[in-house]
Amino acid sequence: MAESYTGDAYCVKCKEKRDFTGEVHETNGRRMAKGICPVCGTKLNRILGKA
């Protein structure tokens, strides 16, 4: 079961911070939340703290 994340990230296309819900992935010891912008549909990424 993947961990979920609810928070905000900067949308490059909208040029604003957007609230989103996404999944947490881990690569090279870093956690990253990945989701989709609810307004324009662009992929959003937010780097979280180390695990």
mmCIF entry with sequence, helices, sheets and N, C-alpha, C, O atoms, coordinates in Angstrom:
data_MODEL
# 
_entry.id   MODEL 
# 
_entity.id                         1 
_entity.type                       polymer 
_entity.pdbx_number_of_molecules   1 
# 
_entity_poly.entity_id                      1 
_entity_poly.type                           'polypeptide(L)' 
_entity_poly.nstd_linkage                   no 
_entity_poly.nstd_monomer                   no 
_entity_poly.pdbx_seq_one_letter_code       MAESYTGDAYCVKCKEKRDFTGEVHETNGRRMAKGICPVCGTKLNRILGKA 
_entity_poly.pdbx_seq_one_letter_code_can   MAESYTGDAYCVKCKEKRDFTGEVHETNGRRMAKGICPVCGTKLNRILGKA 
_entity_poly.pdbx_strand_id                 A 
# 
loop_
_entity_poly_seq.entity_id 
_entity_poly_seq.num 
_entity_poly_seq.mon_id 
_entity_poly_seq.hetero 
1 1  MET n 
1 2  ALA n 
1 3  GLU n 
1 4  SER n 
1 5  TYR n 
1 6  THR n 
1 7  GLY n 
1 8  ASP n 
1 9  ALA n 
1 10 TYR n 
1 11 CYS n 
1 12 VAL n 
1 13 LYS n 
1 14 CYS n 
1 15 LYS n 
1 16 GLU n 
1 17 LYS n 
1 18 ARG n 
1 19 ASP n 
1 20 PHE n 
1 21 THR n 
1 22 GLY n 
1 23 GLU n 
1 24 VAL n 
1 25 HIS n 
1 26 GLU n 
1 27 THR n 
1 28 ASN n 
1 29 GLY n 
1 30 ARG n 
1 31 ARG n 
1 32 MET n 
1 33 ALA n 
1 34 LYS n 
1 35 GLY n 
1 36 ILE n 
1 37 CYS n 
1 38 PRO n 
1 39 VAL n 
1 40 CYS n 
1 41 GLY n 
1 42 THR n 
1 43 LYS n 
1 44 LEU n 
1 45 ASN n 
1 46 ARG n 
1 47 ILE n 
1 48 LEU n 
1 49 GLY n 
1 50 LYS n 
1 51 ALA n 
# 
_struct_asym.id          A 
_struct_asym.entity_id   1 
# 
_struct_sheet.id               AA1 
_struct_sheet.type             ? 
_struct_sheet.number_strands   4 
_struct_sheet.details          ? 
# 
loop_
_struct_sheet_order.sheet_id 
_struct_sheet_order.range_id_1 
_struct_sheet_order.range_id_2 
_struct_sheet_order.offset 
_struct_sheet_order.sense 
AA1 1 2 ? anti-parallel 
AA1 2 3 ? anti-parallel 
AA1 3 4 ? anti-parallel 
# 
loop_
_struct_sheet_range.sheet_id 
_struct_sheet_range.id 
_struct_sheet_range.beg_label_comp_id 
_struct_sheet_range.beg_label_asym_id 
_struct_sheet_range.beg_label_seq_id 
_struct_sheet_range.pdbx_beg_PDB_ins_code 
_struct_sheet_range.end_label_comp_id 
_struct_sheet_range.end_label_asym_id 
_struct_sheet_range.end_label_seq_id 
_struct_sheet_range.pdbx_end_PDB_ins_code 
_struct_sheet_range.beg_auth_comp_id 
_struct_sheet_range.beg_auth_asym_id 
_struct_sheet_range.beg_auth_seq_id 
_struct_sheet_range.end_auth_comp_id 
_struct_sheet_range.end_auth_asym_id 
_struct_sheet_range.end_auth_seq_id 
AA1 1 SER A 4  ? CYS A 11 ? SER A 4  CYS A 11 
AA1 2 GLU A 16 ? THR A 27 ? GLU A 16 THR A 27 
AA1 3 ARG A 30 ? ILE A 36 ? ARG A 30 ILE A 36 
AA1 4 LYS A 43 ? LYS A 50 ? LYS A 43 LYS A 50 
# 
loop_
_atom_site.group_PDB 
_atom_site.id 
_atom_site.type_symbol 
_atom_site.label_atom_id 
_atom_site.label_alt_id 
_atom_site.label_comp_id 
_atom_site.label_asym_id 
_atom_site.label_entity_id 
_atom_site.label_seq_id 
_atom_site.pdbx_PDB_ins_code 
_atom_site.Cartn_x 
_atom_site.Cartn_y 
_atom_site.Cartn_z 
_atom_site.occupancy 
_atom_site.B_iso_or_equiv 
_atom_site.pdbx_formal_charge 
_atom_site.auth_seq_id 
_atom_site.auth_comp_id 
_atom_site.auth_asym_id 
_atom_site.auth_atom_id 
_atom_site.pdbx_PDB_model_num 
ATOM 1   N N  . MET A 1 1  ? 0.839  -1.181 0.000   1.00 0.00 ? 1  MET A N  1 
ATOM 2   C CA . MET A 1 1  ? 0.000  0.000  0.000   1.00 0.00 ? 1  MET A CA 1 
ATOM 3   C C  . MET A 1 1  ? 0.885  1.246  0.000   1.00 0.00 ? 1  MET A C  1 
ATOM 4   O O  . MET A 1 1  ? 1.747  1.401  0.864   1.00 0.00 ? 1  MET A O  1 
ATOM 5   N N  . ALA A 1 2  ? 0.670  2.121  -0.959  1.00 0.00 ? 2  ALA A N  1 
ATOM 6   C CA . ALA A 1 2  ? 1.477  3.332  -1.078  1.00 0.00 ? 2  ALA A CA 1 
ATOM 7   C C  . ALA A 1 2  ? 1.000  4.397  -0.095  1.00 0.00 ? 2  ALA A C  1 
ATOM 8   O O  . ALA A 1 2  ? -0.190 4.510  0.201   1.00 0.00 ? 2  ALA A O  1 
ATOM 9   N N  . GLU A 1 3  ? 1.942  5.158  0.391   1.00 0.00 ? 3  GLU A N  1 
ATOM 10  C CA . GLU A 1 3  ? 1.624  6.255  1.308   1.00 0.00 ? 3  GLU A CA 1 
ATOM 11  C C  . GLU A 1 3  ? 1.063  7.422  0.497   1.00 0.00 ? 3  GLU A C  1 
ATOM 12  O O  . GLU A 1 3  ? 1.546  7.706  -0.600  1.00 0.00 ? 3  GLU A O  1 
ATOM 13  N N  . SER A 1 4  ? 0.049  8.096  1.030   1.00 0.00 ? 4  SER A N  1 
ATOM 14  C CA . SER A 1 4  ? -0.529 9.231  0.313   1.00 0.00 ? 4  SER A CA 1 
ATOM 15  C C  . SER A 1 4  ? -0.092 10.540 0.960   1.00 0.00 ? 4  SER A C  1 
ATOM 16  O O  . SER A 1 4  ? 0.266  10.577 2.137   1.00 0.00 ? 4  SER A O  1 
ATOM 17  N N  . TYR A 1 5  ? -0.128 11.609 0.175   1.00 0.00 ? 5  TYR A N  1 
ATOM 18  C CA . TYR A 1 5  ? 0.277  12.935 0.630   1.00 0.00 ? 5  TYR A CA 1 
ATOM 19  C C  . TYR A 1 5  ? -0.798 13.929 0.222   1.00 0.00 ? 5  TYR A C  1 
ATOM 20  O O  . TYR A 1 5  ? -1.271 13.910 -0.914  1.00 0.00 ? 5  TYR A O  1 
ATOM 21  N N  . THR A 1 6  ? -1.181 14.794 1.147   1.00 0.00 ? 6  THR A N  1 
ATOM 22  C CA . THR A 1 6  ? -2.110 15.876 0.851   1.00 0.00 ? 6  THR A CA 1 
ATOM 23  C C  . THR A 1 6  ? -1.450 17.173 1.290   1.00 0.00 ? 6  THR A C  1 
ATOM 24  O O  . THR A 1 6  ? -1.106 17.337 2.460   1.00 0.00 ? 6  THR A O  1 
ATOM 25  N N  . GLY A 1 7  ? -1.280 18.074 0.369   1.00 0.00 ? 7  GLY A N  1 
ATOM 26  C CA . GLY A 1 7  ? -0.625 19.345 0.672   1.00 0.00 ? 7  GLY A CA 1 
ATOM 27  C C  . GLY A 1 7  ? -0.588 20.222 -0.558  1.00 0.00 ? 7  GLY A C  1 
ATOM 28  O O  . GLY A 1 7  ? -1.416 20.087 -1.459  1.00 0.00 ? 7  GLY A O  1 
ATOM 29  N N  . ASP A 1 8  ? 0.384  21.126 -0.588  1.00 0.00 ? 8  ASP A N  1 
ATOM 30  C CA . ASP A 1 8  ? 0.462  22.034 -1.721  1.00 0.00 ? 8  ASP A CA 1 
ATOM 31  C C  . ASP A 1 8  ? 1.809  21.903 -2.417  1.00 0.00 ? 8  ASP A C  1 
ATOM 32  O O  . ASP A 1 8  ? 2.803  21.479 -1.826  1.00 0.00 ? 8  ASP A O  1 
ATOM 33  N N  . ALA A 1 9  ? 1.809  22.281 -3.692  1.00 0.00 ? 9  ALA A N  1 
ATOM 34  C CA . ALA A 1 9  ? 3.018  22.293 -4.505  1.00 0.00 ? 9  ALA A CA 1 
ATOM 35  C C  . ALA A 1 9  ? 2.858  23.405 -5.535  1.00 0.00 ? 9  ALA A C  1 
ATOM 36  O O  . ALA A 1 9  ? 1.742  23.837 -5.823  1.00 0.00 ? 9  ALA A O  1 
ATOM 37  N N  . TYR A 1 10 ? 3.967  23.861 -6.082  1.00 0.00 ? 10 TYR A N  1 
ATOM 38  C CA . TYR A 1 10 ? 3.946  24.929 -7.077  1.00 0.00 ? 10 TYR A CA 1 
ATOM 39  C C  . TYR A 1 10 ? 3.683  24.337 -8.456  1.00 0.00 ? 10 TYR A C  1 
ATOM 40  O O  . TYR A 1 10 ? 4.397  23.435 -8.895  1.00 0.00 ? 10 TYR A O  1 
ATOM 41  N N  . CYS A 1 11 ? 2.666  24.840 -9.133  1.00 0.00 ? 11 CYS A N  1 
ATOM 42  C CA . CYS A 1 11 ? 2.359  24.414 -10.497 1.00 0.00 ? 11 CYS A CA 1 
ATOM 43  C C  . CYS A 1 11 ? 3.078  25.351 -11.459 1.00 0.00 ? 11 CYS A C  1 
ATOM 44  O O  . CYS A 1 11 ? 2.848  26.560 -11.435 1.00 0.00 ? 11 CYS A O  1 
ATOM 45  N N  . VAL A 1 12 ? 3.938  24.806 -12.296 1.00 0.00 ? 12 VAL A N  1 
ATOM 46  C CA . VAL A 1 12 ? 4.730  25.615 -13.213 1.00 0.00 ? 12 VAL A CA 1 
ATOM 47  C C  . VAL A 1 12 ? 3.855  26.211 -14.315 1.00 0.00 ? 12 VAL A C  1 
ATOM 48  O O  . VAL A 1 12 ? 4.109  27.321 -14.782 1.00 0.00 ? 12 VAL A O  1 
ATOM 49  N N  . LYS A 1 13 ? 2.834  25.478 -14.725 1.00 0.00 ? 13 LYS A N  1 
ATOM 50  C CA . LYS A 1 13 ? 1.962  25.952 -15.797 1.00 0.00 ? 13 LYS A CA 1 
ATOM 51  C C  . LYS A 1 13 ? 1.024  27.070 -15.315 1.00 0.00 ? 13 LYS A C  1 
ATOM 52  O O  . LYS A 1 13 ? 0.845  28.068 -16.014 1.00 0.00 ? 13 LYS A O  1 
ATOM 53  N N  . CYS A 1 14 ? 0.425  26.909 -14.122 1.00 0.00 ? 14 CYS A N  1 
ATOM 54  C CA . CYS A 1 14 ? -0.481 27.913 -13.558 1.00 0.00 ? 14 CYS A CA 1 
ATOM 55  C C  . CYS A 1 14 ? 0.282  29.062 -12.892 1.00 0.00 ? 14 CYS A C  1 
ATOM 56  O O  . CYS A 1 14 ? -0.250 30.162 -12.740 1.00 0.00 ? 14 CYS A O  1 
ATOM 57  N N  . LYS A 1 15 ? 1.538  28.800 -12.495 1.00 0.00 ? 15 LYS A N  1 
ATOM 58  C CA . LYS A 1 15 ? 2.373  29.759 -11.768 1.00 0.00 ? 15 LYS A CA 1 
ATOM 59  C C  . LYS A 1 15 ? 1.764  30.152 -10.429 1.00 0.00 ? 15 LYS A C  1 
ATOM 60  O O  . LYS A 1 15 ? 1.822  31.310 -10.015 1.00 0.00 ? 15 LYS A O  1 
ATOM 61  N N  . GLU A 1 16 ? 1.172  29.154 -9.755  1.00 0.00 ? 16 GLU A N  1 
ATOM 62  C CA . GLU A 1 16 ? 0.584  29.341 -8.430  1.00 0.00 ? 16 GLU A CA 1 
ATOM 63  C C  . GLU A 1 16 ? 0.750  28.072 -7.622  1.00 0.00 ? 16 GLU A C  1 
ATOM 64  O O  . GLU A 1 16 ? 0.958  26.994 -8.179  1.00 0.00 ? 16 GLU A O  1 
ATOM 65  N N  . LYS A 1 17 ? 0.657  28.201 -6.291  1.00 0.00 ? 17 LYS A N  1 
ATOM 66  C CA . LYS A 1 17 ? 0.656  27.020 -5.434  1.00 0.00 ? 17 LYS A CA 1 
ATOM 67  C C  . LYS A 1 17 ? -0.735 26.413 -5.466  1.00 0.00 ? 17 LYS A C  1 
ATOM 68  O O  . LYS A 1 17 ? -1.737 27.119 -5.353  1.00 0.00 ? 17 LYS A O  1 
ATOM 69  N N  . ARG A 1 18 ? -0.783 25.105 -5.622  1.00 0.00 ? 18 ARG A N  1 
ATOM 70  C CA . ARG A 1 18 ? -2.055 24.387 -5.691  1.00 0.00 ? 18 ARG A CA 1 
ATOM 71  C C  . ARG A 1 18 ? -2.074 23.269 -4.656  1.00 0.00 ? 18 ARG A C  1 
ATOM 72  O O  . ARG A 1 18 ? -1.058 22.616 -4.417  1.00 0.00 ? 18 ARG A O  1 
ATOM 73  N N  . ASP A 1 19 ? -3.230 23.055 -4.046  1.00 0.00 ? 19 ASP A N  1 
ATOM 74  C CA . ASP A 1 19 ? -3.411 21.920 -3.153  1.00 0.00 ? 19 ASP A CA 1 
ATOM 75  C C  . ASP A 1 19 ? -3.659 20.678 -4.001  1.00 0.00 ? 19 ASP A C  1 
ATOM 76  O O  . ASP A 1 19 ? -4.421 20.724 -4.967  1.00 0.00 ? 19 ASP A O  1 
ATOM 77  N N  . PHE A 1 20 ? -3.019 19.572 -3.640  1.00 0.00 ? 20 PHE A N  1 
ATOM 78  C CA . PHE A 1 20 ? -3.215 18.343 -4.392  1.00 0.00 ? 20 PHE A CA 1 
ATOM 79  C C  . PHE A 1 20 ? -3.082 17.143 -3.454  1.00 0.00 ? 20 PHE A C  1 
ATOM 80  O O  . PHE A 1 20 ? -2.573 17.259 -2.340  1.00 0.00 ? 20 PHE A O  1 
ATOM 81  N N  . THR A 1 21 ? -3.542 16.011 -3.923  1.00 0.00 ? 21 THR A N  1 
ATOM 82  C CA . THR A 1 21 ? -3.392 14.748 -3.222  1.00 0.00 ? 21 THR A CA 1 
ATOM 83  C C  . THR A 1 21 ? -2.660 13.802 -4.154  1.00 0.00 ? 21 THR A C  1 
ATOM 84  O O  . THR A 1 21 ? -3.037 13.641 -5.314  1.00 0.00 ? 21 THR A O  1 
ATOM 85  N N  . GLY A 1 22 ? -1.609 13.176 -3.640  1.00 0.00 ? 22 GLY A N  1 
ATOM 86  C CA . GLY A 1 22 ? -0.818 12.288 -4.480  1.00 0.00 ? 22 GLY A CA 1 
ATOM 87  C C  . GLY A 1 22 ? -0.177 11.181 -3.675  1.00 0.00 ? 22 GLY A C  1 
ATOM 88  O O  . GLY A 1 22 ? -0.429 11.037 -2.479  1.00 0.00 ? 22 GLY A O  1 
ATOM 89  N N  . GLU A 1 23 ? 0.652  10.401 -4.342  1.00 0.00 ? 23 GLU A N  1 
ATOM 90  C CA . GLU A 1 23 ? 1.346  9.284  -3.717  1.00 0.00 ? 23 GLU A CA 1 
ATOM 91  C C  . GLU A 1 23 ? 2.783  9.660  -3.408  1.00 0.00 ? 23 GLU A C  1 
ATOM 92  O O  . GLU A 1 23 ? 3.381  10.491 -4.092  1.00 0.00 ? 23 GLU A O  1 
ATOM 93  N N  . VAL A 1 24 ? 3.330  9.042  -2.372  1.00 0.00 ? 24 VAL A N  1 
ATOM 94  C CA . VAL A 1 24 ? 4.714  9.286  -1.979  1.00 0.00 ? 24 VAL A CA 1 
ATOM 95  C C  . VAL A 1 24 ? 5.586  8.184  -2.562  1.00 0.00 ? 24 VAL A C  1 
ATOM 96  O O  . VAL A 1 24 ? 5.309  6.999  -2.375  1.00 0.00 ? 24 VAL A O  1 
ATOM 97  N N  . HIS A 1 25 ? 6.641  8.579  -3.270  1.00 0.00 ? 25 HIS A N  1 
ATOM 98  C CA . HIS A 1 25 ? 7.612  7.656  -3.840  1.00 0.00 ? 25 HIS A CA 1 
ATOM 99  C C  . HIS A 1 25 ? 8.962  7.930  -3.205  1.00 0.00 ? 25 HIS A C  1 
ATOM 100 O O  . HIS A 1 25 ? 9.238  9.053  -2.782  1.00 0.00 ? 25 HIS A O  1 
ATOM 101 N N  . GLU A 1 26 ? 9.802  6.908  -3.135  1.00 0.00 ? 26 GLU A N  1 
ATOM 102 C CA . GLU A 1 26 ? 11.124 7.082  -2.542  1.00 0.00 ? 26 GLU A CA 1 
ATOM 103 C C  . GLU A 1 26 ? 12.190 6.652  -3.540  1.00 0.00 ? 26 GLU A C  1 
ATOM 104 O O  . GLU A 1 26 ? 12.140 5.549  -4.083  1.00 0.00 ? 26 GLU A O  1 
ATOM 105 N N  . THR A 1 27 ? 13.159 7.539  -3.777  1.00 0.00 ? 27 THR A N  1 
ATOM 106 C CA . THR A 1 27 ? 14.268 7.262  -4.670  1.00 0.00 ? 27 THR A CA 1 
ATOM 107 C C  . THR A 1 27 ? 15.541 7.792  -4.043  1.00 0.00 ? 27 THR A C  1 
ATOM 108 O O  . THR A 1 27 ? 15.601 8.956  -3.649  1.00 0.00 ? 27 THR A O  1 
ATOM 109 N N  . ASN A 1 28 ? 16.549 6.957  -3.948  1.00 0.00 ? 28 ASN A N  1 
ATOM 110 C CA . ASN A 1 28 ? 17.853 7.334  -3.389  1.00 0.00 ? 28 ASN A CA 1 
ATOM 111 C C  . ASN A 1 28 ? 17.737 7.930  -1.993  1.00 0.00 ? 28 ASN A C  1 
ATOM 112 O O  . ASN A 1 28 ? 18.461 8.865  -1.653  1.00 0.00 ? 28 ASN A O  1 
ATOM 113 N N  . GLY A 1 29 ? 16.832 7.396  -1.185  1.00 0.00 ? 29 GLY A N  1 
ATOM 114 C CA . GLY A 1 29 ? 16.682 7.867  0.188   1.00 0.00 ? 29 GLY A CA 1 
ATOM 115 C C  . GLY A 1 29 ? 15.897 9.156  0.326   1.00 0.00 ? 29 GLY A C  1 
ATOM 116 O O  . GLY A 1 29 ? 15.742 9.652  1.442   1.00 0.00 ? 29 GLY A O  1 
ATOM 117 N N  . ARG A 1 30 ? 15.398 9.715  -0.758  1.00 0.00 ? 30 ARG A N  1 
ATOM 118 C CA . ARG A 1 30 ? 14.590 10.938 -0.722  1.00 0.00 ? 30 ARG A CA 1 
ATOM 119 C C  . ARG A 1 30 ? 13.143 10.583 -1.006  1.00 0.00 ? 30 ARG A C  1 
ATOM 120 O O  . ARG A 1 30 ? 12.845 9.720  -1.832  1.00 0.00 ? 30 ARG A O  1 
ATOM 121 N N  . ARG A 1 31 ? 12.261 11.259 -0.313  1.00 0.00 ? 31 ARG A N  1 
ATOM 122 C CA . ARG A 1 31 ? 10.832 11.037 -0.525  1.00 0.00 ? 31 ARG A CA 1 
ATOM 123 C C  . ARG A 1 31 ? 10.284 12.154 -1.398  1.00 0.00 ? 31 ARG A C  1 
ATOM 124 O O  . ARG A 1 31 ? 10.661 13.315 -1.242  1.00 0.00 ? 31 ARG A O  1 
ATOM 125 N N  . MET A 1 32 ? 9.393  11.800 -2.318  1.00 0.00 ? 32 MET A N  1 
ATOM 126 C CA . MET A 1 32 ? 8.808  12.771 -3.233  1.00 0.00 ? 32 MET A CA 1 
ATOM 127 C C  . MET A 1 32 ? 7.326  12.485 -3.391  1.00 0.00 ? 32 MET A C  1 
ATOM 128 O O  . MET A 1 32 ? 6.927  11.343 -3.618  1.00 0.00 ? 32 MET A O  1 
ATOM 129 N N  . ALA A 1 33 ? 6.513  13.521 -3.273  1.00 0.00 ? 33 ALA A N  1 
ATOM 130 C CA . ALA A 1 33 ? 5.078  13.386 -3.503  1.00 0.00 ? 33 ALA A CA 1 
ATOM 131 C C  . ALA A 1 33 ? 4.793  13.739 -4.962  1.00 0.00 ? 33 ALA A C  1 
ATOM 132 O O  . ALA A 1 33 ? 5.235  14.778 -5.453  1.00 0.00 ? 33 ALA A O  1 
ATOM 133 N N  . LYS A 1 34 ? 4.061  12.882 -5.642  1.00 0.00 ? 34 LYS A N  1 
ATOM 134 C CA . LYS A 1 34 ? 3.718  13.102 -7.046  1.00 0.00 ? 34 LYS A CA 1 
ATOM 135 C C  . LYS A 1 34 ? 2.215  13.104 -7.190  1.00 0.00 ? 34 LYS A C  1 
ATOM 136 O O  . LYS A 1 34 ? 1.534  12.218 -6.673  1.00 0.00 ? 34 LYS A O  1 
ATOM 137 N N  . GLY A 1 35 ? 1.691  14.096 -7.893  1.00 0.00 ? 35 GLY A N  1 
ATOM 138 C CA . GLY A 1 35 ? 0.257  14.199 -8.100  1.00 0.00 ? 35 GLY A CA 1 
ATOM 139 C C  . GLY A 1 35 ? -0.053 14.997 -9.358  1.00 0.00 ? 35 GLY A C  1 
ATOM 140 O O  . GLY A 1 35 ? 0.827  15.244 -10.182 1.00 0.00 ? 35 GLY A O  1 
ATOM 141 N N  . ILE A 1 36 ? -1.307 15.395 -9.495  1.00 0.00 ? 36 ILE A N  1 
ATOM 142 C CA . ILE A 1 36 ? -1.771 16.122 -10.671 1.00 0.00 ? 36 ILE A CA 1 
ATOM 143 C C  . ILE A 1 36 ? -2.462 17.403 -10.231 1.00 0.00 ? 36 ILE A C  1 
ATOM 144 O O  . ILE A 1 36 ? -3.234 17.400 -9.273  1.00 0.00 ? 36 ILE A O  1 
ATOM 145 N N  . CYS A 1 37 ? -2.184 18.500 -10.931 1.00 0.00 ? 37 CYS A N  1 
ATOM 146 C CA . CYS A 1 37 ? -2.811 19.788 -10.645 1.00 0.00 ? 37 CYS A CA 1 
ATOM 147 C C  . CYS A 1 37 ? -4.314 19.678 -10.922 1.00 0.00 ? 37 CYS A C  1 
ATOM 148 O O  . CYS A 1 37 ? -4.708 19.253 -12.008 1.00 0.00 ? 37 CYS A O  1 
ATOM 149 N N  . PRO A 1 38 ? -5.158 20.058 -9.952  1.00 0.00 ? 38 PRO A N  1 
ATOM 150 C CA . PRO A 1 38 ? -6.601 19.940 -10.156 1.00 0.00 ? 38 PRO A CA 1 
ATOM 151 C C  . PRO A 1 38 ? -7.160 20.938 -11.169 1.00 0.00 ? 38 PRO A C  1 
ATOM 152 O O  . PRO A 1 38 ? -8.275 20.753 -11.656 1.00 0.00 ? 38 PRO A O  1 
ATOM 153 N N  . VAL A 1 39 ? -6.412 21.987 -11.493 1.00 0.00 ? 39 VAL A N  1 
ATOM 154 C CA . VAL A 1 39 ? -6.910 23.011 -12.410 1.00 0.00 ? 39 VAL A CA 1 
ATOM 155 C C  . VAL A 1 39 ? -6.534 22.711 -13.859 1.00 0.00 ? 39 VAL A C  1 
ATOM 156 O O  . VAL A 1 39 ? -7.399 22.689 -14.735 1.00 0.00 ? 39 VAL A O  1 
ATOM 157 N N  . CYS A 1 40 ? -5.227 22.476 -14.116 1.00 0.00 ? 40 CYS A N  1 
ATOM 158 C CA . CYS A 1 40 ? -4.777 22.326 -15.501 1.00 0.00 ? 40 CYS A CA 1 
ATOM 159 C C  . CYS A 1 40 ? -4.357 20.907 -15.875 1.00 0.00 ? 40 CYS A C  1 
ATOM 160 O O  . CYS A 1 40 ? -4.186 20.613 -17.058 1.00 0.00 ? 40 CYS A O  1 
ATOM 161 N N  . GLY A 1 41 ? -4.185 20.019 -14.892 1.00 0.00 ? 41 GLY A N  1 
ATOM 162 C CA . GLY A 1 41 ? -3.846 18.635 -15.188 1.00 0.00 ? 41 GLY A CA 1 
ATOM 163 C C  . GLY A 1 41 ? -2.362 18.354 -15.338 1.00 0.00 ? 41 GLY A C  1 
ATOM 164 O O  . GLY A 1 41 ? -1.990 17.244 -15.719 1.00 0.00 ? 41 GLY A O  1 
ATOM 165 N N  . THR A 1 42 ? -1.502 19.323 -15.050 1.00 0.00 ? 42 THR A N  1 
ATOM 166 C CA . THR A 1 42 ? -0.065 19.133 -15.127 1.00 0.00 ? 42 THR A CA 1 
ATOM 167 C C  . THR A 1 42 ? 0.421  18.302 -13.942 1.00 0.00 ? 42 THR A C  1 
ATOM 168 O O  . THR A 1 42 ? -0.159 18.368 -12.859 1.00 0.00 ? 42 THR A O  1 
ATOM 169 N N  . LYS A 1 43 ? 1.475  17.525 -14.142 1.00 0.00 ? 43 LYS A N  1 
ATOM 170 C CA . LYS A 1 43 ? 2.033  16.732 -13.043 1.00 0.00 ? 43 LYS A CA 1 
ATOM 171 C C  . LYS A 1 43 ? 2.727  17.649 -12.054 1.00 0.00 ? 43 LYS A C  1 
ATOM 172 O O  . LYS A 1 43 ? 3.456  18.562 -12.442 1.00 0.00 ? 43 LYS A O  1 
ATOM 173 N N  . LEU A 1 44 ? 2.491  17.394 -10.750 1.00 0.00 ? 44 LEU A N  1 
ATOM 174 C CA . LEU A 1 44 ? 3.114  18.166 -9.682  1.00 0.00 ? 44 LEU A CA 1 
ATOM 175 C C  . LEU A 1 44 ? 4.053  17.260 -8.905  1.00 0.00 ? 44 LEU A C  1 
ATOM 176 O O  . LEU A 1 44 ? 3.758  16.085 -8.690  1.00 0.00 ? 44 LEU A O  1 
ATOM 177 N N  . ASN A 1 45 ? 5.191  17.814 -8.484  1.00 0.00 ? 45 ASN A N  1 
ATOM 178 C CA . ASN A 1 45 ? 6.155  17.093 -7.650  1.00 0.00 ? 45 ASN A CA 1 
ATOM 179 C C  . ASN A 1 45 ? 6.508  17.963 -6.483  1.00 0.00 ? 45 ASN A C  1 
ATOM 180 O O  . ASN A 1 45 ? 6.663  19.177 -6.622  1.00 0.00 ? 45 ASN A O  1 
ATOM 181 N N  . ARG A 1 46 ? 6.638  17.343 -5.316  1.00 0.00 ? 46 ARG A N  1 
ATOM 182 C CA . ARG A 1 46 ? 7.100  18.054 -4.123  1.00 0.00 ? 46 ARG A CA 1 
ATOM 183 C C  . ARG A 1 46 ? 8.087  17.151 -3.404  1.00 0.00 ? 46 ARG A C  1 
ATOM 184 O O  . ARG A 1 46 ? 7.767  16.013 -3.059  1.00 0.00 ? 46 ARG A O  1 
ATOM 185 N N  . ILE A 1 47 ? 9.295  17.668 -3.179  1.00 0.00 ? 47 ILE A N  1 
ATOM 186 C CA . ILE A 1 47 ? 10.317 16.896 -2.483  1.00 0.00 ? 47 ILE A CA 1 
ATOM 187 C C  . ILE A 1 47 ? 10.075 17.031 -0.992  1.00 0.00 ? 47 ILE A C  1 
ATOM 188 O O  . ILE A 1 47 ? 9.971  18.138 -0.463  1.00 0.00 ? 47 ILE A O  1 
ATOM 189 N N  . LEU A 1 48 ? 9.986  15.886 -0.317  1.00 0.00 ? 48 LEU A N  1 
ATOM 190 C CA . LEU A 1 48 ? 9.756  15.837 1.121   1.00 0.00 ? 48 LEU A CA 1 
ATOM 191 C C  . LEU A 1 48 ? 11.086 15.565 1.829   1.00 0.00 ? 48 LEU A C  1 
ATOM 192 O O  . LEU A 1 48 ? 12.114 15.397 1.172   1.00 0.00 ? 48 LEU A O  1 
ATOM 193 N N  . GLY A 1 49 ? 11.069 15.523 3.138   1.00 0.00 ? 49 GLY A N  1 
ATOM 194 C CA . GLY A 1 49 ? 12.275 15.256 3.908   1.00 0.00 ? 49 GLY A CA 1 
ATOM 195 C C  . GLY A 1 49 ? 12.782 13.841 3.695   1.00 0.00 ? 49 GLY A C  1 
ATOM 196 O O  . GLY A 1 49 ? 12.084 12.992 3.141   1.00 0.00 ? 49 GLY A O  1 
ATOM 197 N N  . LYS A 1 50 ? 14.012 13.598 4.148   1.00 0.00 ? 50 LYS A N  1 
ATOM 198 C CA . LYS A 1 50 ? 14.580 12.265 4.039   1.00 0.00 ? 50 LYS A CA 1 
ATOM 199 C C  . LYS A 1 50 ? 13.829 11.282 4.916   1.00 0.00 ? 50 LYS A C  1 
ATOM 200 O O  . LYS A 1 50 ? 13.285 11.651 5.956   1.00 0.00 ? 50 LYS A O  1 
ATOM 201 N N  . ALA A 1 51 ? 13.804 10.049 4.496   1.00 0.00 ? 51 ALA A N  1 
ATOM 202 C CA . ALA A 1 51 ? 13.082 9.012  5.225   1.00 0.00 ? 51 ALA A CA 1 
ATOM 203 C C  . ALA A 1 51 ? 13.787 8.648  6.508   1.00 0.00 ? 51 ALA A C  1 
ATOM 204 O O  . ALA A 1 51 ? 13.314 7.787  7.249   1.00 0.00 ? 51 ALA A O  1 
# 
